[in-house]
């Protein structure tokens, strides 16, 4: 198995399950309704819904960077606002994060290992490699999974 395929597997596990650490993002999101997802039980903290949109935004940014684009997210792109708190909108948000994540997994799995040591295009400040970025996106999802797990208990 190539290193890129191993990273793609870690992305899949972090999101869908069978991860070493415990529950994945989607396992934690199971049973969360729109009202709970939109709630702000901690003052000045993001809601579950905002975190889901944030994960989708960064999966999309990483996907575009893999395609060669120099991507920087604005504040509004980084944490998109929840504009419709209906159940239908929540289901659409979950479907969108899954769609983007599956595209990211496919792109990483198809990546030649030789690209892993290349520098990510257009990054401001310190530059880093695709290898570093891809491991970072796994860490990013798990970090927010922990936040979502805590918010879900409130």
ABEGO torsion letter per residue (X at the ends): XBAAAAAAAAAAAAAAEGBAAEBBAAAAABGBBAAAAABBABBGBBBAAAAAAAAAAAAAAAAAAAAGBBBBBBAAAABBBBABABAAAAAAAAAAAAAAAAAAAAAAAABBAAAAABBBBGBBEBBBBAAAAAAAAAAAAAAAAAAAAAAAAX
